[in-house]
Amino acid sequence: MFNQLVVGIKWFESVVFSIVEGVAALLVLACVTILFSGVVGRYFFDSPLVWSDELASILFLWLAMIGSVIALKRGEHMRMTALVSKLSPAKRHYLEAIAMVACLFYLAIVLLPAYHFALDEVMVTTPSLEISNAWRAAAIPIGMLLMIFFCLFRLGTLGSLKTTLFGVCLTLLIAGIFYACSPWLVPLGKYNLLIFFVGVAGFCILAGVPIAFAFGLGTIAYLGLSTRLPLSVVVGRLDESMSHMVLLAVPLFVFLGLLMEMTGMARAMVAFLASMLGHVKGGLSYVLVGAMYLVSGISGSKAADMAAIAPALFPEMKRNTPPGELVALLAATGAQTETIPPSLVLITIGSVTGVSITALFTGGMLPAFILGLILCMLVWWRNRHTPITNTIKPSVRVISKLFVIALPALLLPFVIRAAVVEGIATATEVSTIGIVYGLFCGLIVYRQFDWKRLLPMLVDTACLSGAILLIIGAATGMAWALTQSGFSQVILKVMTDLNGSWQLFMLISVLVFIVLGSVLEGIPAIVLFGPLLFPVARQLGINEVHYSMVVILSMGVGLFAPPLGVGYYAACAIGKVDPDEGVKPILGYLVALFLGILVIALVPWLSTCFL
């Protein structure tokens, strides 16, 4: 009887998850269709769909929350596991249980404020569709309820009953201690920032709690135990940040990257570049740098960029190059191309700081090109004595044939960027143009379109997007709490005490964001610290686009720097290389990137010359 009950519960869970995946896929398709219809109606028929952005915004919040549910069920929310992975399996099980209980604890606390927030929106009517705004706001409590549902199931599969009870008891004990000490916390003032945002959030991150939930726990603990502000503020910030139309480009560019890989567009680009440089010393390494420059920013995901390039190049490159060198260069190119538009990081920094996204797209090309040249110089130095074996220089006819084959794929980045610059589509809508172009190439040009992969691609898009957007929502709440606490004024005072030296401020910013990039990853670090430091940069007379380039590239170095940078481990996983093999080779690339960033930081013209 008990076994039948367990089987029935698992069946019910799988049915619910299948429904959630189906809804997520439909939401992605709906967003693409609505936004592309808006572009067609406005640009080709001069008849804009006034309701398209409003409907897309409503569906976007649902997509973000449903995607977060899928990411939680799959265990794919961003987290730092550098310390957890070094523990024994038994200790890892305990920390996994604690992390899941922490997620459950956060969701349980915020669920009621989220419900009341949705109720308050019942009386608000949307301007174009003239429907209750509760249809949009309801996504937050329903998404949290689904996450609680899957949290409970996932908690039951992590380990034994002993580990689960340990996680529950430890979490409740810590929460009880903090609650009992709350009368003594209020008078501490700004010192509470260290207790909650460094202590609580930092401990959660190190313990392997997903970053979004670690941020959320630190914020609600700070607001609930040391201030009199209502927790509904957290839900409001979550709703505001995750409904930002600019961020709708996140799932759409992720889907475009997956589409490029499936249709063979990425392989065609790499094959052409390999034919041109594959016969020189370290030639395929140059191809790797160039291919990442072309592909990066299209998918919006560095993991997707690397996954599109590495499988096509690594089998041939491993004949003459040690695996550790390959994965080190792959990780370095990931950091180098962070400013290639239209990347998620550029879109995010524009949305949270108010910097023109078009200006960021324009200013990002040259800094990445300069870092690419520096990496190529290092590649030449390391391969100057490498013998060339079993490599035949292709004829002009072969190169020309590969160029013709790759031309439709090579045109994609230029089509996307031209659509933004010429005003055909916004930074959000332009992704749909890329998707339609990719569908055309896959179906008509390359004739490689596996319809069976379409549903998994849509679900994967929702999953990755939900993981990213939940971090943005939680980090926005934390940034708001930090601002209200007066932390930004403390930062401003420290930075303005630099006697007006913008060069020193830039150097400090480079070092700080390298550390933040390795610990928090790029997007959460930008959302958390961008609104605090950009006003300081403005006061010191630093161009916002210039400062954005320095910040993004610095975080990219941190993201791909071992031992904490998760991007480095993603590169190792994609290249199927042991992380230990790449640690030594990547140090030279990181030093080269750091020197290049200093040049970009001290020469503003490199970021602003095309503005």
N, C-alpha and C positions, 0 to 999 in steps of 0.2 A: 504493500500500500504506500509506504513511504517513498520507495523508488519510483512508483507511478506518479506520485505528487511532484517529485523532483523533475521527472521527464516532462510533465505537464507545464511546470513553471518555466523550464528552459524553452519549451516550444512557444509559450506565450511571449517570452522575451524576444525570441527570434522573429516572431510575427510582427511585434511592435517595431523592432529595428528595421525590418524590411519595409514597413510602411513609412518610417522616418526617412530611409534612404530614397524611396520613391518620391516623397514630397520634396526632398532636397534637390533631386534631379530636375523635377518639374519647375522648381523655383529658379534654378540656374537658367534653364531654357526660357522661362518667362522673362527674366531680366534681359537676356540677350535680345529676344524678339522685340520687347517693348522699346528698348533704347535704340535698336537699329531702325525700328519703324519711325521713331522720332527724328532720326537723322534723315531718312528718306523723305518724310513728310515736309520737313523744314527746308532741306537743301534742294531737293529735286522738284517738289510740287509747291514750294513756297506756302505751305499750309501746316504750320507747326501743331503738334499734338500737345495742347496745353496741359493735359492731364498725365502725360507720359512720365515725367520726372517724379510727380507725386506718387503714382502707382508703383513706379520702380523703387522709390524710397521705402514704401510700405513693405513690398516684397523683400527688399534688401535686409531689413531688420529681421524678418522671419528667416531668411537664408542664413544670416549670421548666427542666430540662435540655434537653428536646426543643425547647422554645420558644427557648432560647438558641441552639440549632443553627440553627433557621430564621432567627433574627435575624442570625446571622453570615453565613449564605448570602445573605440579602437585603441585607446591609450596613446593618442598621437598629439596631445597638447604639448606645447613646447615646455621643456623642463631641463634643468641642469643635473646631469647624472655623473659628472666627473668624479665626485667623491663617493656617491652611492655605489658605482660600479666596482670600486676597489674593495668593497666589503665582501665578506663570505656570503654564500647563498642564504643562510639562515638569518643573518642580520639584514640582508636586503629585503627579505620577506617582511620583517618588522617595519622597516622604513616605508615599504610599499603600502603596507596597511595604514600606517600613520598618514601618509600622503593622501590616500583615498578618503580616510576619515576627515582629514582637514578640508578636502573639497566638499564633502557632504555637510560638514559643519558650516562652511561659508554659505552654501546654497540654502540650507535650512534657515539661517538667520536672515538672508536677504529675500527669501520667497514671500513673506508676508508684506514687507514694504513694496515689493514689486507688484503684488496683487492690488494693494491700495493705490499705487501709482497708475495702474491700468484703469481702475475704477474712476479715478479723478479725470481721466481723459475721455470718459463717456460723453460728457457735455461739450467737448471740443469738436468742432466740425472742420473737416479739411476744406481748403478754399476751392479746389477744382472739382474733385469728385463729390464733395458735399456729403461725406459719410463720417461716422463717428471715428475720432482718432483712436478709440479703444481697439479698433481692428488692427492697428499697428502696434500699440503699446502692449496688447495681450501677448505678443511674441515673447516678451521677457519672462513673465511668470510661467507661461506654458513651457518655454525652453528650459527654465530652471527645474520645473517639475519633472520633465523628462530626464534631465541630467541626474536628479535625485534617484529616479527609478533605476537608471542604468548604474549609478554609483553603488546602490545596494547590491545589485547582481555582481558587479565587478569585485566588490569587497568580499563576496563569498567565494570567489575563485582565486584570490591572491595567495591564500595559504590556509593553514589550519585554523580551527576555531580559536585556538590559543593566541595566535598572532593577531587575529581580528579583534578579540576582546582587549588585548594589550593596546592596540591602536586606539580603540574607543576610550578606554579608561585613561590613557595618557593624555589624549586630547581634552577630555572633560576635566581632568585634574588641572592641566595648565590653564584652561579657560576659567575654572573655579578660582584659582589663585589670583589671576588677573582681576576677576570681578571683585574678589574680597579686598584687593588692594586699590580699587578705583578711588576711594576717598583720598588716598595719598597721592594719586597720580595727577589730579586736576591742578594742584598748586605748582607742579613741576614746570609748567609752561612749555617752552621750546625743547626742553630735555626729553619730553615725550616723543619727539621726532626720532631720537636715537633709540628709544625703547621699542617703538612700534614699527618704524619704517626701516630701521637698521636691524634691530633685534628680532622682532616677530617675522617681518617679511624676509629678512636675510636668513634666519634659521630655516624658514619654510623652503626657500629656494635651495639651500644647501642640502636639506633633507630630501629633496627630490619632488616636492610639491610643484605641480605645474605653475609656471610663472604667473599666469593670469589669476589663479586662485591665491597665490602667495601675495600678490599685490592687493587683491581684494580683502584678504584676511587682515593685512596690516592696516588698511584704510578703515575697515569697520571697527577694528579694535581701537584705533586712535579716536575715531568719532564717538564711539559708544562709551568708552571708558575715561576719556580725558576732556571731552567737550559736551556741550548740550545740544549739538546739532543733530537733527533727525537722520536716521539711516536712509530715508527715502532720497536724500541727496545723492547717495551712491548710485541708486537706480536712475535718477535723473541724468547724471553724468554718463552712465552706461548707455542710456537711450540716445542722448545727444551725440555722443561720439560714434556709436555704431550705426546711426542713421545718416551720417554725413555722406552726401551723394558722391563726393570725390572718391571716397573709399570703395564705392561700388566697382571701381576698376580692379580691385583686388581679386575677386573671384573670376572676373572675365579674363584678365591676363593670365591667371593660373590655368584656366581652361584652354586658352590659346597656346600656351606652352605645351600642354599635353597633346593638343591637336597637331602641332608641328612635329612632334616625335612620331605620332601614329601615321601621319601622311607621308613620312619620308622626307619632308622638307629639310629637317636638320641634317640628315645623312647626306643629302645632295650638296648642301653648302660645305660640309666638311670634306667630301670627296674632291670637290673643285680646289679647295685651298691646299689639300694634300698633294694634288698633282702639280701645283706650282712650286712648292717648297720642300716636298718630301725627299728630294735627292741631295739636299745640302746638309752640312753638319748640323745636327740638332734641328733639322728642317721641320719635323713634325711638332717640335716644341713651339716653333714660331706659328705653326698652324693652330696649335692649341690656344695660344694667346689671341690670334686673330679671330678664330672661331668664337671664342667666348666674348670678344668685343662685339661681334655681329649679333650673336644670339642673345646676349645678356640684356635684361631689361624687357624682353618681349614676354617672357612667361611670368615675370614678377617674382619668381622663386629661384633662388640660387641653386637649390637642390635640383629643380627641373632643368635649369641651364646646364649644370654639370652632367645630369643624367642623359641629356641629349647629345653631349659632345664626347664624353669619355668612352662609351661603348664603341663608337666609330673609330677612335684614334688609338686607344690603349693597346689592343692586340698587336698592331704593327709596331708601336713605339716600344713595347717591352722587349723587342728583339735586340735593341741597342742601348736601352736606357733602364737603369735600375727602377723597380717599382716605387721605391720611396721617393725618388726624384720626380716621377710622374705625378704622384699624388700631391707632392709639395707644390709643384707648378700649378696643378689644377686648383688647389686651395688659394694660391697667390692670385691667380687670374680671377677667382671669385671675389676676392677683396678689391682687386684693381678695377673691376667693372661695376662697382656699386652705384656709380653716378650715370651709367648709361640709361638714357630714357627709353621708354617710360617705365621706370622701375617702381616697385611698391614703396621703397624707402623715399624716393623723391616725392611721390604722391602723398605719403604720410607726413613728411616734414612740411610740405606745403599746406596740408589741411590743419595741422596743429599750430603752425606759426604765422599763417597768413601770407607767406611768401608766394608770389605768382608761380604757379606750376609750369606755365609756358616758359617763364624765365629760367626755371630750374632745368627743364628739358633742354633748353638752348645752352645753358652754361655747363652741363655735365659732360659733354662729349670730349672737349679738349683735355680736362684734367685726367680723365680715364685714358686718353690716348698717350699723354705724357708718361703716365705710370706704365702703360704697355710698352713704350719705347725703353724705359728703364729695365723692365723685366726682360725684354729682348736682348739688351746689352749684357745682362747677367747670363742669359742662356748662351749667348755667343762665347762668353768667357769660359763657361763651364764645359762647353762642347768643342773648344778650339783644337783639342788634341784627340777628339773622338774619331776613330776610323769609320769610314762609310763602307758598309758591306751589303751586298745583295739589294742594292737600290739602283734602279734604272731611271734615267731622266725621261719623263714622258715627252712624246713629240708634241709639236704645236697643234697638230690635228687632234690628238687625244685631249689636250688641255682645252681646246676650243669646244670640243664636244661636251666635256664635263661642265664648261662654263654655260653652254646653252641649256643643259639639263638643270643646272643650279640657279639659272637666272630668275625664274619665278620666286624661288625661296629667298634669293639675295635681295629681291626688290621689297620684300615684306617690311623690314625695318624702315625703309625709306617711304613706303606707302603710309605707314602708321604716323611717322613724324611729319610728313607733308600734310596729312589730314588735320593735325593739330595746328601747325603753323599757318595754314591757309584758312583756318576757321571753318572747315567743313564739319568738324565734330569737336566736342569738348574732350578734355583729358579722360573723362569717364566713358563717353560714347565711342571714342576712337578704337577701343578694344573690340567693339562689335564689328567694326570695319575689318580689323585684322582677322576675326573669327570667320567672317563671310569669305574673305580672301583665302584663308586657309582651307575652308571647305571647298572652294572652287578649285584650288590647286590639288587637293587630295582626290577629288572626284573626277576632274576633267584632265588635269595636267599629269599628275603622277599616278593616278588611278590606284592609289593605295588607301583604302578606307574600310576599316574593319567595323562594321555596324555593331558587332557583338561587344566591342570595347567602349561604345559610346556611353552606355549607362554607368559602368565603373568609372569612366573619366569624369562624368558629371558629379557622381558621388564623391570622388576624390577631390574635385574642385571645391565642393561645399565643405568637406572635412578640413582641408588646409586653410580655406578662407575663414571658417569659424574659429579655428585655433588662433589665427592671426588677429582677427577682429575682437575676440574676447580679451586678448591682451591689451589691445588699444583701448577698449572700454574700461577695463580695470585700471590701467595706467593713467587714463584721463582722470578717473576719480581720485587716484593718489596724487596726481599733479595738482588737482584742485585743492585737496586737503593741505598739501605742502604750501600752496600759495596763500590760503587762508590763515595758515599758522604763522606767516611772516618769514618763512624760509627764503622766499625769493628776495626779500629785503636784505637778509643776511648775506646771500650770495652777491647781491648788487653792491653791498658795502665792501665786501672783500675784493671784488673785482675792480671797483672804482678806486680802491686804495693803491692801484698799480701805477699811480701817477700818470694816467692817460696813455700808458704804453700798450698800444694794441698788439704789438708784436709779442710781448710777454703773455698777454691774454690768449693769443692764438696758440702759443706753445703750450700753455696750461690746458687749453681746450683739447688739443691733440692728445696729450697724455691722459686726460680724464676720460675722453670718449674711447680711447683704446681699451682702457680698463673696463668701462661700462659695456663696450661691445662684446668683450669676452665673457662678462658675467651675465648681462641681461639680454644680449642680442640687440640687433639694430633697432627694430621697430619699437619695442617697449622703452628702450633708452631714449629714443627721440621723443616719444610721447610724454615721457616723464620729465625730462630735463630741457627739451626744446623750448617750451613756453617760459622757462625760468632764465635761460642763458641768452636767448635771442634779444630780449630787450637790453641786456648789458652790452651785447655786440653793437646794437644800434647806437647806444650812448657813446661808445668809443669810436664811432664813425666807420665801422666795418660794414661793407656791402653785404646784404643779407644772402644773396646768391653765393658770394665768395665764402661766407661763413658756413653756409649749408654744404658746400663741396668739401670743405675741410672736415666738418663734423661727420659727414657720411663716410668719407674715405677712412677716417680714423677708426670709426666703429667697425668698418669692414676689416681692417687689420686685426682688431680685437676678436671679431667673430671667427676668423680663420686661424687664430694663433693658438697652438697648444700651450698648456694642457687643458685650458677651460673652454676655448672657442669651439662651439658645437659645429660650426661650419666645417672645421678641419675634419671632424669625425664623420660628417656627412660625405665629404670628399673621399675619405678612406673607404667608407661603405660602398660608395658608387664605383670606385676603382678596384674594389676587392683587394685592398692592401692593408696589411697590419699597420695600425697607427704608429707603432714604435719605429717603423722603417722610414717614416717621413719626417720625424721630429728634427733630426739633424739637417737634412737638406732644406727644410723650409725656413730655417733661421736666416740664411742668406737672402732669401726672397723677402722676408719680413723687414730686414734691415734696409733693403733696396726700396721697398714701399714706403718705409718710414722717412727715408731721406727725400723721396719724391714728394711726400705729403708736406714736408717742411718747405720745399721749394714752392709748392702751390700755395701754402699758407702765407708765405712772405711776398709773393708776387700776385696781387689781386687781379692783374690784367689777364692771367691765364684762365680765370673763371668768368670774367665779365666782358671779354673782348668782343663777343658776338651778340651782346645784349643791345 
